[in-house]
């Protein structure tokens, strides 16, 4: 049985119309490292954003995007990943 590691990626967000409104978008899924978790989280977000989908189907590693907020900007450089 393979060893599955699950990571949480915390991405700070802010409302582009009102930058004082801030939050955190959390993405979870399987990965073998924090770097991979960050990359996959960004890929899933890009897929949803490009296709203008609110919730694309789960990807192979069980990641999916839900609760994306139109008009809110993701701060990917400040994102952090951990088990």
DOMARSE-60676 format. One record per residue: chain; x, y, z of N, C-alpha, C, O in turn. Coordinates in Angstrom, 2 decimals. Layout:
<ketis>
+----+---------+---------+---------+---------+---------+---------+---------+---------+---------+---------+---------+---------+
: ch :    n_c1 :    n_c2 :    n_c3 :   ca_c1 :   ca_c2 :   ca_c3 :    c_c1 :    c_c2 :    c_c3 :    o_c1 :    o_c2 :    o_c3 :
+----+---------+---------+---------+---------+---------+---------+---------+---------+---------+---------+---------+---------+
:  A :       X :       Y :       Z :       X :       Y :       Z :       X :       Y :       Z :       X :       Y :       Z :
...
+----+---------+---------+---------+---------+---------+---------+---------+---------+---------+---------+---------+---------+
</ketis>
This chain:
<ketis>
+----+---------+---------+---------+---------+---------+---------+---------+---------+---------+---------+---------+---------+
: ch :    n_c1 :    n_c2 :    n_c3 :   ca_c1 :   ca_c2 :   ca_c3 :    c_c1 :    c_c2 :    c_c3 :    o_c1 :    o_c2 :    o_c3 :
+----+---------+---------+---------+---------+---------+---------+---------+---------+---------+---------+---------+---------+
:  A :    0.85 :   -1.17 :    0.00 :    0.00 :    0.00 :    0.00 :    0.90 :    1.24 :    0.00 :    1.79 :    1.35 :    0.84 :
:  A :    0.67 :    2.18 :   -0.94 :    1.52 :    3.37 :   -0.99 :    1.31 :    4.27 :    0.22 :    0.23 :    4.32 :    0.82 :
:  A :    2.37 :    4.99 :    0.56 :    2.31 :    5.94 :    1.66 :    1.80 :    7.27 :    1.12 :    2.50 :    7.92 :    0.34 :
:  A :    0.59 :    7.67 :    1.51 :    0.00 :    8.92 :    1.04 :    0.22 :   10.01 :    2.07 :   -0.13 :    9.86 :    3.24 :
:  A :    0.80 :   11.11 :    1.62 :    0.95 :   12.28 :    2.48 :   -0.03 :   13.34 :    2.01 :   -0.17 :   13.57 :    0.80 :
:  A :   -0.69 :   13.97 :    2.94 :   -1.61 :   15.05 :    2.61 :   -1.04 :   16.35 :    3.12 :   -0.54 :   16.44 :    4.24 :
:  A :   -1.14 :   17.37 :    2.27 :   -0.62 :   18.69 :    2.61 :   -1.75 :   19.71 :    2.56 :   -2.71 :   19.57 :    1.80 :
:  A :   -1.60 :   20.74 :    3.37 :   -2.49 :   21.88 :    3.37 :   -1.70 :   23.06 :    2.82 :   -0.58 :   23.32 :    3.27 :
:  A :   -2.27 :   23.77 :    1.87 :   -1.66 :   24.97 :    1.33 :   -2.54 :   26.15 :    1.74 :   -3.72 :   26.19 :    1.39 :
:  A :   -1.97 :   27.09 :    2.48 :   -2.68 :   28.28 :    2.93 :   -2.26 :   29.45 :    2.05 :   -1.09 :   29.83 :    2.02 :
:  A :   -3.23 :   30.02 :    1.34 :   -2.95 :   31.12 :    0.41 :   -3.68 :   32.37 :    0.89 :   -4.91 :   32.40 :    0.90 :
:  A :   -2.94 :   33.41 :    1.29 :   -3.60 :   34.66 :    1.67 :   -4.35 :   35.24 :    0.46 :   -3.88 :   35.14 :   -0.68 :
:  A :   -5.50 :   35.85 :    0.72 :   -6.31 :   36.46 :   -0.34 :   -6.75 :   37.84 :    0.12 :   -6.81 :   38.12 :    1.32 :
:  A :   -7.07 :   38.71 :   -0.85 :   -7.65 :   40.01 :   -0.51 :   -8.65 :   40.41 :   -1.60 :   -8.54 :   39.99 :   -2.75 :
:  A :   -9.60 :   41.22 :   -1.19 :  -10.64 :   41.73 :   -2.08 :  -10.03 :   42.86 :   -2.89 :   -9.55 :   43.84 :   -2.32 :
:  A :  -10.04 :   42.75 :   -4.22 :   -9.43 :   43.78 :   -5.05 :  -10.18 :   45.10 :   -4.99 :   -9.59 :   46.16 :   -5.23 :
:  A :  -11.48 :   45.06 :   -4.68 :  -12.27 :   46.29 :   -4.57 :  -12.07 :   46.96 :   -3.21 :  -12.27 :   48.17 :   -3.08 :
:  A :  -11.69 :   46.17 :   -2.22 :  -11.48 :   46.69 :   -0.87 :  -10.32 :   45.93 :   -0.25 :  -10.54 :   44.95 :    0.46 :
:  A :   -9.07 :   46.37 :   -0.50 :   -7.89 :   45.61 :   -0.07 :   -7.79 :   45.37 :    1.44 :   -7.02 :   44.52 :    1.88 :
:  A :   -8.55 :   46.11 :    2.24 :   -8.54 :   45.87 :    3.68 :   -9.25 :   44.56 :    4.04 :   -9.03 :   44.01 :    5.12 :
:  A :  -10.09 :   44.08 :    3.15 :  -10.76 :   42.80 :    3.38 :   -9.81 :   41.69 :    2.97 :   -9.45 :   41.57 :    1.80 :
:  A :   -9.39 :   40.89 :    3.93 :   -8.41 :   39.83 :    3.70 :   -8.95 :   38.50 :    4.21 :   -9.85 :   38.45 :    5.04 :
:  A :   -8.37 :   37.45 :    3.71 :   -8.76 :   36.12 :    4.16 :   -7.68 :   35.11 :    3.83 :   -6.54 :   35.47 :    3.53 :
:  A :   -8.06 :   33.86 :    3.88 :   -7.15 :   32.77 :    3.62 :   -7.90 :   31.70 :    2.84 :   -8.98 :   31.27 :    3.25 :
:  A :   -7.34 :   31.28 :    1.73 :   -7.92 :   30.18 :    0.97 :   -7.08 :   28.95 :    1.26 :   -5.85 :   28.99 :    1.15 :
:  A :   -7.72 :   27.85 :    1.64 :   -7.02 :   26.63 :    2.02 :   -7.27 :   25.56 :    0.96 :   -8.40 :   25.30 :    0.58 :
:  A :   -6.17 :   24.95 :    0.49 :   -6.23 :   23.88 :   -0.49 :   -5.56 :   22.66 :    0.13 :   -4.46 :   22.77 :    0.67 :
:  A :   -6.20 :   21.50 :    0.06 :   -5.61 :   20.29 :    0.61 :   -5.54 :   19.21 :   -0.47 :   -6.32 :   19.22 :   -1.42 :
:  A :   -4.59 :   18.29 :   -0.30 :   -4.48 :   17.18 :   -1.23 :   -3.19 :   16.42 :   -1.03 :   -2.35 :   16.79 :   -0.21 :
:  A :   -3.04 :   15.36 :   -1.79 :   -1.85 :   14.52 :   -1.70 :   -0.67 :   15.20 :   -2.39 :   -0.82 :   15.88 :   -3.40 :
:  A :    0.50 :   15.01 :   -1.81 :    1.75 :   15.50 :   -2.40 :    2.90 :   14.77 :   -1.73 :    2.72 :   14.15 :   -0.68 :
:  A :    4.07 :   14.87 :   -2.33 :    5.22 :   14.24 :   -1.71 :    6.17 :   15.25 :   -1.09 :    7.20 :   14.89 :   -0.53 :
:  A :    5.81 :   16.55 :   -1.20 :    6.62 :   17.60 :   -0.60 :    5.82 :   18.90 :   -0.56 :    4.82 :   19.03 :   -1.27 :
:  A :    6.24 :   19.86 :    0.25 :    5.57 :   21.16 :    0.25 :    5.64 :   21.85 :   -1.11 :    4.69 :   22.50 :   -1.53 :
:  A :    6.77 :   21.69 :   -1.80 :    6.93 :   22.31 :   -3.13 :    5.90 :   21.75 :   -4.11 :    5.28 :   22.50 :   -4.86 :
:  A :    5.73 :   20.44 :   -4.10 :    4.75 :   19.81 :   -4.98 :    3.34 :   20.24 :   -4.59 :    2.51 :   20.49 :   -5.46 :
:  A :    3.06 :   20.33 :   -3.30 :    1.74 :   20.75 :   -2.84 :    1.43 :   22.16 :   -3.33 :    0.32 :   22.42 :   -3.80 :
:  A :    2.38 :   23.08 :   -3.22 :    2.18 :   24.44 :   -3.71 :    1.94 :   24.47 :   -5.22 :    1.04 :   25.16 :   -5.70 :
:  A :    2.75 :   23.72 :   -5.95 :    2.60 :   23.68 :   -7.41 :    1.23 :   23.16 :   -7.82 :    0.56 :   23.74 :   -8.67 :
:  A :    0.82 :   22.05 :   -7.20 :   -0.48 :   21.45 :   -7.55 :   -1.64 :   22.36 :   -7.17 :   -2.61 :   22.47 :   -7.92 :
:  A :   -1.55 :   23.01 :   -6.01 :   -2.61 :   23.93 :   -5.59 :   -2.74 :   25.06 :   -6.61 :   -3.86 :   25.45 :   -6.97 :
:  A :   -1.62 :   25.59 :   -7.05 :   -1.65 :   26.67 :   -8.03 :   -2.22 :   26.19 :   -9.36 :   -2.97 :   26.91 :  -10.01 :
:  A :   -1.85 :   24.97 :   -9.78 :   -2.38 :   24.40 :  -11.02 :   -3.89 :   24.25 :  -10.97 :   -4.59 :   24.58 :  -11.93 :
:  A :   -4.40 :   23.75 :   -9.85 :   -5.85 :   23.55 :   -9.72 :   -6.56 :   24.91 :   -9.76 :   -7.61 :   25.05 :  -10.40 :
:  A :   -5.99 :   25.90 :   -9.06 :   -6.58 :   27.24 :   -9.09 :   -6.57 :   27.79 :  -10.52 :   -7.57 :   28.33 :  -10.99 :
:  A :   -5.43 :   27.66 :  -11.20 :   -5.34 :   28.17 :  -12.57 :   -6.36 :   27.51 :  -13.49 :   -6.96 :   28.17 :  -14.33 :
:  A :   -6.55 :   26.21 :  -13.32 :   -7.54 :   25.49 :  -14.13 :   -8.93 :   26.05 :  -13.89 :   -9.68 :   26.29 :  -14.83 :
:  A :   -9.27 :   26.27 :  -12.64 :  -10.59 :   26.81 :  -12.30 :  -10.75 :   28.23 :  -12.81 :  -11.78 :   28.58 :  -13.38 :
:  A :   -9.72 :   29.04 :  -12.60 :   -9.78 :   30.44 :  -12.98 :   -9.86 :   30.60 :  -14.50 :  -10.66 :   31.39 :  -15.00 :
:  A :   -9.03 :   29.85 :  -15.23 :   -9.01 :   29.94 :  -16.68 :  -10.32 :   29.49 :  -17.28 :  -10.83 :   30.10 :  -18.22 :
:  A :  -10.88 :   28.42 :  -16.74 :  -12.13 :   27.88 :  -17.26 :  -13.35 :   28.59 :  -16.66 :  -14.49 :   28.30 :  -17.03 :
:  A :  -13.10 :   29.52 :  -15.74 :  -14.16 :   30.22 :  -15.02 :  -15.11 :   29.24 :  -14.35 :  -16.33 :   29.43 :  -14.36 :
:  A :  -14.53 :   28.20 :  -13.78 :  -15.31 :   27.21 :  -13.06 :  -15.28 :   27.52 :  -11.57 :  -14.23 :   27.87 :  -11.03 :
:  A :  -16.41 :   27.39 :  -10.91 :  -16.43 :   27.58 :   -9.47 :  -15.81 :   26.38 :   -8.78 :  -15.11 :   26.52 :   -7.77 :
:  A :  -16.06 :   25.19 :   -9.32 :  -15.57 :   23.98 :   -8.66 :  -15.23 :   22.93 :   -9.70 :  -16.07 :   22.08 :  -10.02 :
:  A :  -14.00 :   22.96 :  -10.24 :  -13.64 :   21.90 :  -11.18 :  -13.60 :   20.56 :  -10.47 :  -13.39 :   20.51 :   -9.26 :
:  A :  -13.79 :   19.50 :  -11.21 :  -13.75 :   18.17 :  -10.61 :  -12.42 :   17.92 :   -9.94 :  -11.41 :   18.55 :  -10.27 :
:  A :  -12.42 :   17.00 :   -9.00 :  -11.18 :   16.67 :   -8.31 :  -10.14 :   16.16 :   -9.30 :  -10.46 :   15.44 :  -10.25 :
:  A :   -8.91 :   16.56 :   -9.06 :   -7.79 :   16.13 :   -9.88 :   -7.33 :   14.75 :   -9.39 :   -7.85 :   14.24 :   -8.40 :
:  A :   -6.36 :   14.17 :  -10.07 :   -5.89 :   12.83 :   -9.72 :   -5.39 :   12.73 :   -8.29 :   -5.52 :   11.69 :   -7.66 :
:  A :   -4.81 :   13.80 :   -7.77 :   -4.27 :   13.75 :   -6.41 :   -5.29 :   14.19 :   -5.37 :   -4.92 :   14.51 :   -4.24 :
:  A :   -6.55 :   14.22 :   -5.74 :   -7.69 :   14.55 :   -4.88 :   -7.88 :   16.03 :   -4.63 :   -8.73 :   16.41 :   -3.83 :
:  A :   -7.10 :   16.88 :   -5.28 :   -7.29 :   18.32 :   -5.12 :   -8.44 :   18.79 :   -5.98 :   -8.69 :   18.26 :   -7.06 :
:  A :   -9.14 :   19.78 :   -5.49 :  -10.19 :   20.43 :   -6.24 :  -10.30 :   21.85 :   -5.74 :   -9.77 :   22.18 :   -4.68 :
:  A :  -10.97 :   22.70 :   -6.48 :  -11.13 :   24.09 :   -6.06 :  -12.60 :   24.33 :   -5.74 :  -13.47 :   24.06 :   -6.56 :
:  A :  -12.85 :   24.83 :   -4.57 :  -14.22 :   25.15 :   -4.15 :  -14.18 :   26.49 :   -3.43 :  -13.20 :   26.83 :   -2.77 :
:  A :  -15.25 :   27.24 :   -3.56 :  -15.37 :   28.48 :   -2.81 :  -14.47 :   29.60 :   -3.31 :  -14.12 :   30.50 :   -2.54 :
:  A :  -14.09 :   29.56 :   -4.59 :  -13.29 :   30.66 :   -5.12 :  -14.16 :   31.91 :   -5.17 :  -15.35 :   31.84 :   -5.50 :
:  A :  -13.58 :   33.05 :   -4.83 :  -14.34 :   34.29 :   -4.75 :  -13.99 :   35.21 :   -5.90 :  -12.85 :   35.65 :   -6.01 :
:  A :  -14.96 :   35.51 :   -6.77 :  -14.69 :   36.47 :   -7.84 :  -14.29 :   37.81 :   -7.23 :  -14.89 :   38.27 :   -6.26 :
:  A :  -13.27 :   38.44 :   -7.81 :  -12.83 :   39.73 :   -7.32 :  -11.81 :   39.66 :   -6.19 :  -11.36 :   40.70 :   -5.70 :
:  A :  -11.46 :   38.47 :   -5.77 :  -10.45 :   38.30 :   -4.72 :   -9.16 :   37.81 :   -5.37 :   -9.19 :   36.93 :   -6.23 :
:  A :   -8.06 :   38.38 :   -4.95 :   -6.74 :   38.06 :   -5.50 :   -6.00 :   37.10 :   -4.57 :   -5.92 :   37.32 :   -3.36 :
:  A :   -5.47 :   36.03 :   -5.15 :   -4.66 :   35.07 :   -4.39 :   -3.22 :   35.60 :   -4.34 :   -2.68 :   36.03 :   -5.36 :
:  A :   -2.60 :   35.56 :   -3.17 :   -1.21 :   36.00 :   -2.99 :   -0.31 :   34.77 :   -2.97 :    0.14 :   34.35 :   -1.91 :
:  A :   -0.04 :   34.20 :   -4.15 :    0.73 :   32.97 :   -4.23 :    2.12 :   33.05 :   -3.67 :    2.58 :   32.08 :   -3.07 :
:  A :    2.84 :   34.18 :   -3.83 :    4.19 :   34.24 :   -3.24 :    4.19 :   34.09 :   -1.72 :    5.20 :   33.66 :   -1.14 :
:  A :    3.08 :   34.43 :   -1.06 :    3.00 :   34.31 :    0.40 :    2.40 :   32.97 :    0.85 :    2.29 :   32.73 :    2.05 :
:  A :    2.02 :   32.10 :   -0.10 :    1.42 :   30.82 :    0.25 :    2.41 :   29.93 :    0.98 :    3.61 :   29.96 :    0.72 :
:  A :    1.87 :   29.13 :    1.91 :    2.70 :   28.21 :    2.69 :    2.04 :   26.83 :    2.68 :    0.81 :   26.71 :    2.70 :
:  A :    2.87 :   25.81 :    2.65 :    2.38 :   24.43 :    2.64 :    3.00 :   23.64 :    3.77 :    4.16 :   23.82 :    4.12 :
:  A :    2.20 :   22.75 :    4.35 :    2.68 :   21.87 :    5.38 :    1.80 :   20.64 :    5.47 :    0.67 :   20.64 :    4.98 :
:  A :    2.32 :   19.58 :    6.10 :    1.53 :   18.35 :    6.22 :    0.29 :   18.56 :    7.07 :   -0.48 :   17.62 :    7.27 :
+----+---------+---------+---------+---------+---------+---------+---------+---------+---------+---------+---------+---------+
</ketis>
